[in-house]
Amino acid sequence: MKGMKDTAPAYPPRVKLVTEKWGILQSLRAAQRNLIEIIPEIALHQPIVTGKMGKPWHMVMDPDAIRRILRDRLDDYPKSDVTKNILRPAIGDSLFVAEGAHWRWQRRAAAPVFSHRNVASLAPIMSAAAERSCARIDAHVGRAADMYSEMVTSTFEVISDVTFSGDEGFDREAIHKAIDGYIDSTAKVSLFDVLGLPTWIPRPGRMMSSGGMKAMKSMADGVIDSRKEKAEGEVMDLLDLLMAGEDPETKRKMNTSELRDNLLTFIVAGHETTALTLAWALYLCAFDEDVQTRAREEAQEVLKGRTATEADLEHLPYVRQIIDETLRLYPPAAFLSRTAQVQDELCGRPIAPGDTVMLPVYALHRSRLLWDDPDAFDPERFSKDKKVDRFAYLPFGDGPRICIGMSFAVQEAVIILATILSRFKFTRVEGKDPYPVLILTLRPEGGVWLNVERAD
C-alpha cells in the first residue's frame, strides 16, 4: 500500500471558498447546493466579514466576539429566523429551537438525563452496536465499502435503542426514512429566507415532506402515551429519563408534545452528527496511515480483542484526539446563525437590531489567525499538553446552549471508532475522496468509500 500513500493529496478534502462578490440569486444557488460555498475566503484571514444580502449580515471568526454572542449576551443573539424556519417543522419548539424562559425550563428538566452516570449506563448499547458494525464490516474485507452508510446504520441503532428500547410499535425504518427525507428535501435555505421575508409566509419546499413528518410525530406520540401506562423497568432509557425529568425550579414536566419534540431532536441530532464524525474519522485515518497505525496499536493494547466499553475511554486518549481533530476539520454543525436583538459592536463593527450574525464554524476551525497549518489533519493539536481556546473550537457550540448531548456523542464515537480500528485497516479508494457538502449537516458527498482489510 506504499504506492497508495505516495499518491495521497497533501491535505484532506476542503471546500473552495468564495473569492468574488456574489448577488442574491448566485448566493442562493450556492447555499442550496452547499452552504459552505457562500463563506468568503477572506473569512479565513480576518476576525469579521460584513456584507448585505437582503439584509445586513456579519460572519464572526473572533473567539472573544463569539464568547459575547454565545455566552455573555445570549438573549441578545437568539437563533436566527432561518434556523427556526428550517427546524420547527421537524422538532417543534424543543430545546434546540426554543428561546428565553421556554428554553430554560426545558434545559433544566433535561439536564439530568445527560448526567455522567446516565450516559455511562447507556454505554453497553453503544458497545453492542460497535460489535454488530464490526460483523457487517467484516463481510466487506478485501473490497471497498461505504463507511458513511455503515456509520449511519450503527449510530441509528444506538439512538433508537437508547430512546425507544423495547417498543414494538415504533417503526425505526419509517422514522429513519422520514428524517432523511426531511433533511434531503426541505432543510435548505429558501429564497424567502435570503430576502428576509416574514416566517409566517410558507416556504414551498418545506411543505412537501410534511406528510412523513406528521406520521413520524404521530408514531412517537403513540409510543410516549403507551410508555406512560407501563411500570418503570430496571434499566431506564432516554425516554424514561426524559419523562421522569422535571424543572427543579418550577416542578414542571414535559407533556406528550414536548417529550416528542425533544426526543425527535435527540434522534435527529444524536445519530446524524455522530455518524458523520465517525465516517470522516475513518476517512482521515485512511488518509494518514501513520495516524491509523498509532490509533490501532493503542486500541489493540487496551482492548485485547474485545469490544470497547465506557471504562476504556480514559485509556484511549489518541482515539479521542482523532475524534476531536475530525470535529475541527469537518464539524457536523458547520454553520450557526443568530439574529441581533439590540444595538451592539463586534470586532469594532456596529451591529444593528435585525442583523444576521453568522458563526461559520467551518471557517473558524480553519482560521489562519487561530490555527497552525489549519487544513492539515493533526490529532496532536488536542494532546493534553496543548491549550485550545474554547471559543475557537465549536463542534458542539458553547455557552449555556452548548450541546446537551456532547458527552453522549463523544462516548459513542470513541467506543465505536476504537473497536473498529482495533480489528480493521482502511485505505483510500483513489479517485473517490469524499467532498464536504453542508445542507443541514456537513455530509461527505458520495459517501466514504474505503478499502477494508483485517488488522494484523
C-alpha positions as CSV (number, residue, x, y, z in Angstrom):
1,M,0.0,0.0,0.0
2,K,3.0,2.3,-0.1
3,G,2.2,3.5,-3.6
4,M,-1.3,4.5,-2.4
5,K,0.1,6.6,0.3
6,D,2.6,8.3,-2.1
7,T,-0.3,9.4,-4.3
8,A,-2.4,10.9,-1.4
9,P,-3.1,14.6,-1.6
10,A,-1.3,16.9,0.8
11,Y,-4.5,17.8,2.6
12,P,-7.8,16.0,3.1
13,P,-10.7,17.4,1.1
14,R,-11.7,21.0,1.7
15,V,-14.2,23.4,0.2
16,K,-13.1,26.1,-2.2
17,L,-14.4,29.3,-0.6
18,V,-15.7,32.4,-2.4
19,T,-13.2,34.9,-3.8
20,E,-15.6,37.3,-5.6
21,K,-18.7,39.2,-4.8
22,W,-22.0,37.3,-5.5
23,G,-25.5,38.6,-6.0
24,I,-28.6,37.2,-4.2
25,L,-29.5,34.6,-6.8
26,Q,-25.9,33.3,-7.2
27,S,-25.6,33.1,-3.4
28,L,-29.0,31.3,-3.1
29,R,-28.0,28.7,-5.6
30,A,-24.7,28.1,-3.8
31,A,-26.5,27.9,-0.4
32,Q,-28.9,25.3,-1.7
33,R,-26.0,23.3,-3.2
34,N,-23.5,23.7,-0.3
35,L,-23.8,26.3,2.3
36,I,-20.1,26.3,3.0
37,E,-19.6,27.8,-0.5
38,I,-21.1,31.1,0.5
39,I,-18.3,31.7,3.0
40,P,-15.8,34.3,1.6
41,E,-12.2,33.1,1.5
42,I,-11.2,36.2,3.4
43,A,-13.0,34.9,6.4
44,L,-10.0,32.6,7.0
45,H,-7.8,35.6,7.4
46,Q,-9.7,38.2,9.5
47,P,-12.0,38.2,12.6
48,I,-15.2,39.5,10.9
49,V,-16.6,39.9,7.4
50,T,-19.7,42.1,6.8
51,G,-22.0,42.3,3.8
52,K,-25.6,42.6,2.7
53,M,-27.9,40.0,1.1
54,G,-31.5,41.1,1.5
55,K,-30.4,42.4,5.0
56,P,-27.1,43.1,6.6
57,W,-25.0,40.1,7.8
58,H,-21.8,39.6,9.7
59,M,-19.6,36.5,9.8
60,V,-17.7,36.3,13.0
61,M,-14.5,34.3,13.5
62,D,-13.1,36.0,16.6
63,P,-13.2,33.9,19.8
64,D,-13.8,37.0,22.1
65,A,-16.7,38.1,19.9
66,I,-18.1,34.6,19.8
67,R,-17.9,34.4,23.6
68,R,-20.0,37.5,23.7
69,I,-22.6,36.1,21.3
70,L,-22.9,32.6,22.8
71,R,-22.3,33.2,26.5
72,D,-22.2,36.8,27.7
73,R,-25.1,38.2,25.7
74,L,-27.1,35.1,25.0
75,D,-30.5,36.7,25.0
76,D,-29.4,39.4,22.6
77,Y,-28.4,36.9,20.0
78,P,-31.2,34.2,19.7
79,K,-31.1,31.6,16.9
80,S,-31.9,33.2,13.5
81,D,-35.4,33.0,12.0
82,V,-33.9,31.0,9.1
83,T,-32.7,28.3,11.5
84,K,-36.0,28.2,13.3
85,N,-37.9,28.1,10.0
86,I,-35.9,25.1,8.8
87,L,-36.1,23.1,12.1
88,R,-39.5,23.8,13.6
89,P,-41.4,21.5,11.2
90,A,-39.4,18.6,12.4
91,I,-38.7,19.3,16.1
92,G,-41.2,21.9,17.1
93,D,-40.3,24.3,19.9
94,S,-37.9,21.9,21.5
95,L,-34.6,22.6,23.3
96,F,-32.7,23.2,20.1
97,V,-35.2,25.9,18.8
98,A,-36.8,27.4,21.9
99,E,-35.7,30.7,23.4
100,G,-35.8,32.5,26.7
101,A,-37.8,31.1,29.6
102,H,-39.3,28.3,27.5
103,W,-35.8,27.1,26.6
104,R,-34.5,27.5,30.2
105,W,-37.1,25.3,31.9
106,Q,-36.7,22.6,29.3
107,R,-32.9,22.7,29.7
108,R,-33.2,22.4,33.5
109,A,-35.6,19.5,33.1
110,A,-33.5,17.6,30.6
111,A,-30.0,18.3,32.0
112,P,-30.1,15.3,34.5
113,V,-30.9,13.0,31.6
114,F,-27.4,13.5,30.3
115,S,-25.5,13.3,33.6
116,H,-22.3,11.3,33.6
117,R,-24.0,8.4,35.4
118,N,-26.9,8.2,33.0
119,V,-24.7,8.5,29.9
120,A,-22.3,5.8,31.2
121,S,-25.2,3.5,31.9
122,L,-26.1,3.7,28.2
123,A,-22.6,2.6,27.0
124,P,-23.4,-1.1,26.7
125,I,-25.9,-0.3,23.9
126,M,-23.0,1.6,22.1
127,S,-20.7,-1.4,22.6
128,A,-23.3,-3.8,21.2
129,A,-23.7,-1.5,18.2
130,A,-20.0,-1.4,17.7
131,E,-19.9,-5.3,17.7
132,R,-22.7,-5.5,15.1
133,S,-20.9,-2.9,13.0
134,C,-17.7,-5.0,13.0
135,A,-19.7,-8.0,11.9
136,R,-21.1,-6.1,8.9
137,I,-17.7,-4.5,8.0
138,D,-16.1,-8.0,8.1
139,A,-18.3,-9.0,5.2
140,H,-16.6,-6.4,3.1
141,V,-13.0,-7.5,3.8
142,G,-11.0,-7.5,0.5
143,R,-13.1,-4.8,-1.2
144,A,-14.3,-1.3,-0.8
145,A,-17.3,-0.3,1.4
146,D,-19.2,2.9,2.1
147,M,-18.3,3.6,5.7
148,Y,-20.6,6.6,5.9
149,S,-23.6,4.3,5.2
150,E,-22.3,1.8,7.7
151,M,-21.9,4.5,10.4
152,V,-25.4,5.8,9.8
153,T,-26.7,2.3,10.4
154,S,-24.6,1.9,13.5
155,T,-25.5,5.2,15.2
156,F,-29.2,4.9,14.3
157,E,-29.2,1.6,16.1
158,V,-27.7,3.3,19.1
159,I,-30.1,6.2,19.2
160,S,-33.2,4.1,18.6
161,D,-32.2,1.6,21.3
162,V,-31.4,4.3,23.9
163,T,-34.6,6.2,23.0
164,F,-37.3,3.7,22.4
165,S,-36.0,0.4,23.8
166,G,-38.5,-2.4,23.8
167,D,-41.3,-0.6,22.0
168,E,-42.6,-2.9,19.3
169,G,-45.0,-0.2,17.9
170,F,-42.0,2.0,16.9
171,D,-41.2,1.6,13.2
172,R,-37.5,2.5,13.2
173,E,-37.2,2.3,9.4
174,A,-40.1,4.7,8.9
175,I,-38.5,7.2,11.4
176,H,-35.2,6.9,9.6
177,K,-36.7,7.5,6.2
178,A,-38.7,10.5,7.4
179,I,-35.6,12.1,8.9
180,D,-33.6,11.5,5.8
181,G,-36.4,12.8,3.5
182,Y,-36.7,15.9,5.6
183,I,-33.0,16.7,5.5
184,D,-32.7,15.9,1.8
185,S,-35.8,17.7,0.6
186,T,-36.6,20.6,2.9
187,A,-33.7,21.5,5.2
188,K,-32.4,24.0,2.7
189,V,-32.2,27.8,2.6
190,S,-35.2,29.3,0.7
191,L,-35.1,32.5,-1.4
192,F,-37.7,33.8,1.1
193,D,-35.1,33.3,3.9
194,V,-32.4,35.1,2.0
195,L,-34.7,38.0,1.3
196,G,-35.7,38.2,5.0
197,L,-39.5,37.7,4.3
198,P,-41.6,37.0,7.4
199,T,-41.6,33.5,8.8
200,W,-45.4,33.1,8.5
201,I,-45.1,33.0,4.7
202,P,-44.8,29.3,3.8
203,R,-41.6,28.1,2.2
204,P,-42.8,25.8,-0.6
205,G,-40.0,23.2,-0.3
206,R,-40.8,22.6,3.4
207,M,-44.4,21.8,2.8
208,M,-43.6,18.9,0.5
209,S,-42.4,16.4,3.2
210,S,-44.9,17.4,5.9
211,G,-46.7,14.0,5.4
212,G,-43.7,12.0,6.5
213,M,-43.0,14.3,9.4
214,K,-46.6,14.1,10.6
215,A,-46.5,10.3,10.5
216,M,-43.3,10.3,12.4
217,K,-44.6,12.6,15.1
218,S,-47.8,10.5,15.4
219,M,-45.8,7.4,15.9
220,A,-43.7,9.0,18.6
221,D,-46.8,10.3,20.4
222,G,-48.2,6.8,20.4
223,V,-45.1,5.3,21.9
224,I,-44.9,8.0,24.6
225,D,-48.6,7.5,25.6
226,S,-48.2,3.7,25.8
227,R,-45.0,4.1,27.9
228,K,-46.9,6.2,30.4
229,E,-49.0,3.2,31.2
230,K,-46.1,0.9,31.8
231,A,-44.3,0.3,35.1
232,E,-40.7,1.5,35.2
233,G,-38.1,-1.1,34.1
234,E,-34.8,-1.8,35.8
235,V,-32.9,-0.1,33.0
236,M,-34.2,3.3,32.1
237,D,-33.8,4.5,28.6
238,L,-33.7,8.1,27.3
239,L,-37.5,8.3,27.1
240,D,-37.9,7.0,30.6
241,L,-35.4,9.5,31.9
242,L,-36.9,12.4,30.0
243,M,-40.4,11.5,31.2
244,A,-39.1,11.4,34.8
245,G,-37.3,14.8,34.4
246,E,-38.7,18.0,35.9
247,D,-37.6,21.6,36.1
248,P,-36.2,21.9,39.7
249,E,-37.4,25.5,39.9
250,T,-41.0,25.2,38.7
251,K,-41.5,21.4,39.1
252,R,-42.9,21.4,35.5
253,K,-42.7,18.2,33.5
254,M,-42.8,17.8,29.7
255,N,-46.2,16.9,28.2
256,T,-46.5,14.5,25.3
257,S,-45.8,17.0,22.5
258,E,-42.8,18.5,24.4
259,L,-41.5,15.0,25.0
260,R,-41.9,14.1,21.4
261,D,-40.3,17.2,20.0
262,N,-37.3,16.8,22.3
263,L,-37.0,13.1,21.5
264,L,-37.0,13.8,17.8
265,T,-34.4,16.5,18.4
266,F,-32.2,13.9,20.1
267,I,-32.8,11.3,17.4
268,V,-32.0,13.7,14.5
269,A,-29.0,15.3,16.2
270,G,-27.9,12.2,18.0
271,H,-27.4,9.8,15.1
272,E,-26.7,12.0,12.1
273,T,-23.9,14.0,13.7
274,T,-22.1,11.1,15.3
275,A,-22.4,9.1,12.1
276,L,-20.7,11.9,10.2
277,T,-18.0,12.3,12.8
278,L,-17.2,8.5,12.6
279,A,-17.3,8.4,8.8
280,W,-15.0,11.4,8.4
281,A,-12.7,10.0,11.2
282,L,-12.3,6.7,9.3
283,Y,-11.6,8.6,6.1
284,L,-8.9,10.7,7.9
285,C,-7.4,7.5,9.3
286,A,-7.2,6.1,5.8
287,F,-5.8,9.4,4.6
288,D,-2.9,9.3,7.1
289,E,-1.9,5.7,7.7
290,D,0.6,6.6,10.4
291,V,-2.2,8.1,12.5
292,Q,-4.3,5.0,11.8
293,T,-1.5,2.7,12.9
294,R,-0.9,4.6,16.1
295,A,-4.6,4.5,17.0
296,R,-4.9,0.8,16.2
297,E,-1.9,0.0,18.4
298,E,-3.5,2.0,21.3
299,A,-6.9,0.3,20.8
300,Q,-5.4,-3.2,20.5
301,E,-3.3,-2.7,23.6
302,V,-6.3,-1.6,25.6
303,L,-9.0,-3.8,24.2
304,K,-7.0,-7.0,23.5
305,G,-9.6,-8.3,21.0
306,R,-12.8,-7.3,22.9
307,T,-15.3,-4.5,22.3
308,A,-14.6,-1.1,23.8
309,T,-16.7,-0.1,26.9
310,E,-17.2,3.1,28.9
311,A,-14.4,2.0,31.3
312,D,-11.9,2.1,28.4
313,L,-12.4,5.7,27.5
314,E,-9.7,7.2,29.7
315,H,-7.2,4.7,28.3
316,L,-7.9,5.7,24.7
317,P,-6.6,9.3,24.6
318,Y,-5.3,9.2,21.0
319,V,-8.5,7.8,19.6
320,R,-10.2,10.7,21.4
321,Q,-7.7,13.1,19.8
322,I,-8.7,11.8,16.4
323,I,-12.3,12.5,17.1
324,D,-11.5,16.0,18.3
325,E,-9.4,16.8,15.2
326,T,-12.1,15.3,12.9
327,L,-14.7,17.6,14.5
328,R,-12.4,20.5,13.8
329,L,-11.9,19.7,10.1
330,Y,-15.5,18.5,9.5
331,P,-17.8,19.9,12.2
332,P,-21.3,18.4,11.6
333,A,-22.9,21.7,12.6
334,A,-20.6,23.8,10.4
335,F,-22.6,27.0,10.3
336,L,-24.5,28.7,13.1
337,S,-26.8,31.7,12.7
338,R,-28.2,34.3,15.1
339,T,-30.3,37.5,14.8
340,A,-29.2,40.5,16.8
341,Q,-31.9,42.0,19.0
342,V,-30.1,45.2,20.2
343,Q,-27.5,47.6,19.0
344,D,-24.1,46.2,19.7
345,E,-20.5,46.2,18.4
346,L,-18.4,43.2,17.4
347,C,-14.8,43.4,16.4
348,G,-15.2,47.1,16.0
349,R,-18.2,46.8,13.6
350,P,-21.6,48.2,14.5
351,I,-24.4,45.6,14.8
352,A,-28.0,46.8,14.4
353,P,-31.1,45.1,15.6
354,G,-32.3,42.6,13.0
355,D,-28.8,42.0,11.5
356,T,-27.9,38.4,10.9
357,V,-24.8,37.3,12.8
358,M,-23.3,34.1,11.4
359,L,-20.7,31.8,13.1
360,P,-19.2,29.9,10.2
361,V,-17.7,27.1,12.3
362,Y,-16.0,25.6,9.2
363,A,-14.1,28.8,8.7
364,L,-13.4,29.4,12.4
365,H,-11.8,25.9,12.6
366,R,-9.6,26.7,9.6
367,S,-8.7,30.3,10.5
368,R,-5.2,31.3,9.7
369,L,-5.2,33.6,12.7
370,L,-6.1,30.8,15.2
371,W,-4.5,27.5,14.0
372,D,-1.1,26.4,12.6
373,D,-1.4,24.8,9.2
374,P,-5.2,24.6,9.7
375,D,-6.1,22.5,6.7
376,A,-3.8,19.7,7.9
377,F,-5.0,16.6,9.8
378,D,-3.1,16.6,13.0
379,P,-4.6,14.9,16.1
380,E,-1.6,16.2,18.2
381,R,-3.4,19.6,18.3
382,F,-5.6,18.1,21.0
383,S,-3.0,16.3,23.1
384,K,-3.3,17.0,26.8
385,D,-0.3,19.4,26.9
386,K,-1.9,21.7,24.2
387,K,-4.2,24.6,25.0
388,V,-7.1,25.4,22.7
389,D,-9.3,28.5,23.1
390,R,-12.7,27.0,23.8
391,F,-14.4,29.7,21.6
392,A,-12.1,28.9,18.7
393,Y,-13.4,25.4,18.6
394,L,-17.1,24.9,18.5
395,P,-18.1,21.4,17.3
396,F,-20.9,21.4,20.0
397,G,-21.4,25.2,20.3
398,D,-20.7,26.7,23.7
399,G,-22.1,28.8,26.4
400,P,-25.4,28.0,28.2
401,R,-26.7,26.4,24.9
402,I,-23.7,24.0,24.4
403,C,-25.0,20.7,23.0
404,I,-26.7,18.8,25.9
405,G,-25.7,15.5,24.4
406,M,-22.0,16.2,23.9
407,S,-20.7,13.6,26.4
408,F,-23.1,11.0,24.9
409,A,-21.8,11.7,21.4
410,V,-18.1,11.6,22.3
411,Q,-18.6,8.4,24.4
412,E,-20.3,6.7,21.5
413,A,-17.8,7.9,18.9
414,V,-14.7,6.7,20.9
415,I,-16.3,3.3,21.7
416,I,-17.2,2.6,18.1
417,L,-14.1,4.0,16.5
418,A,-11.7,2.2,18.9
419,T,-13.5,-1.1,18.4
420,I,-13.4,-0.8,14.6
421,L,-9.8,0.4,14.3
422,S,-8.6,-2.5,16.6
423,R,-9.9,-5.0,14.0
424,F,-9.7,-3.5,10.6
425,K,-7.3,-1.5,8.4
426,F,-8.7,1.1,5.9
427,T,-7.1,2.6,2.8
428,R,-8.3,5.3,0.4
429,V,-10.0,4.4,-2.8
430,E,-8.1,6.5,-5.2
431,G,-10.4,9.0,-7.0
432,K,-13.2,8.6,-4.5
433,D,-12.2,11.0,-1.8
434,P,-15.4,12.5,-0.2
435,Y,-16.3,16.1,-0.7
436,P,-17.7,18.1,2.2
437,V,-21.3,19.4,1.5
438,L,-23.3,21.4,4.0
439,I,-27.1,21.4,3.8
440,L,-28.2,20.9,7.4
441,T,-25.1,18.9,8.4
442,L,-21.6,18.6,6.8
443,R,-22.0,15.4,4.8
444,P,-19.5,13.5,2.6
445,E,-20.9,13.8,-0.9
446,G,-20.9,10.3,-2.5
447,G,-20.2,8.6,0.8
448,V,-16.9,7.5,2.3
449,W,-15.6,4.6,0.3
450,L,-12.6,2.8,1.8
451,N,-10.8,-0.4,1.1
452,V,-11.2,-2.8,4.1
453,E,-8.7,-5.4,5.3
454,R,-8.5,-7.2,8.6
455,A,-5.9,-5.7,11.0
456,D,-2.8,-7.6,12.0
